[in-house]
Amino acid sequence: MMDMTLTTNEFQQIQSLLYQKAGITLTEQKQTLIVSRLSKRIRHLGLPSFQAYYDLVVNGVDSGELTQMLDLLSTNKTDFFREPVHFEFLKAQIIPTLSPSKHIRIWSSASSSGEEPYSIAMTLLDAVPDPSQWNCKILASDLSTRVLAKAARGVYEDERVLNLPPEMVKRHFLRGNGGQRGYVKVKPKVRQMVIYRRINLMDESFPIQSLLDVIFCRNVMIYFDRPTQAKLMAKFFRYLKPGGYLFIGHSESLQWIDHPFTYVAPTIYRKSV
Ligand SMILES: C[S@@+](CC[C@H](N)C(=O)[O-])C[C@H]1O[C@@H](n2cnc3c(N)ncnc32)[C@H](O)[C@@H]1O
């Protein structure tokens, strides 16, 4: 079936809506992405054009369509133990300093489908001799309800864990059989360390009560412009304990924005003690 055409005006309307609601900046090159991701939805709803869809998202009584649109336009690529340096740092530098209190709070703030928060949970379980004695909570959040639902199920195609050490897969995943062959499921002891919430990083404040030891904000800031990034850094700072850490993605940097953090190593920042 042919894709619909997107006029320049329609592109600009969608572009500015996405910026307002999610802080995401879509460049001109992303027009084909909008067409390919939204055409099917528009046809499914029986609408004649992008304009009609935009009107529904903005004015429709059913505001759920905005969530649907954000789900369709967000890029959710992720992996277990993506950018392993952060998990090594967590294990070697952070966990040992917290072992006297055995208390740790971590936020995976653009968690996508769960690979990142589950990798954090697995790191904690493997790094301490007595995980059951720890008071440990991992908050995982994302803008997209679709990826959060997938994360909470904790079921993945088994090729997603192909590059992990077999011993680790055995420790932390169950292999499916029968109708579930070809899939793995994260074990309950890992899943129960993570709670999922829908949080928009553009919100003025976040539903977080106790200060955090670590915030992961990886591979989402690339979609935000500099003023949006700077605002987000100021908010993160408020929710971190003194001495707490911020991890960002490998292609991201805080170098060009105003921020209150101390640089530790590439992609690792700290709120000074
Ligand atoms: C590329 S994924 C990164 C996943 C993971 N952090 C990683 O590095 O593998 C980016 C995620 O950011 C989410 N996202 C985009 N804009 C957001 C916003 N304003 N608030 C919260 N999450 C957002 C997307 O839904 C997507 O799941």
The ligand as a Gaussian input file, in Angstrom:
#p B3LYP/6-31G(d) Opt

LIG

0 1
 C       17.109000       5.011000      22.301000
 S       16.136000       4.688000      23.741000
 C       17.402000       4.542000      24.968000
 C       17.220000       3.347000      25.880000
 C       18.316000       3.120000      26.934000
 N       18.466000       4.244000      27.812000
 C       19.634000       2.811000      26.273000
 O       20.528000       3.634000      26.265000
 O       19.776000       1.710000      25.730000
 C       15.427000       6.280000      24.066000
 C       14.168000       6.224000      24.926000
 O       13.839000       7.536000      25.367000
 C       12.436000       7.638000      25.453000
 N       12.050000       9.060000      25.469000
 C       12.058000       9.955000      24.447000
 N       11.633000      11.156000      24.860000
 C       11.367000      11.039000      26.183000
 C       10.875000      11.934000      27.178000
 N       10.587000      13.201000      26.889000
 N       10.706000      11.450000      28.436000
 C       10.991000      10.165000      28.751000
 N       11.454000       9.268000      27.842000
 C       11.634000       9.703000      26.575000
 C       11.953000       6.882000      24.231000
 O       10.607000       6.464000      24.373000
 C       12.941000       5.718000      24.183000
 O       12.434000       4.563000      24.799000

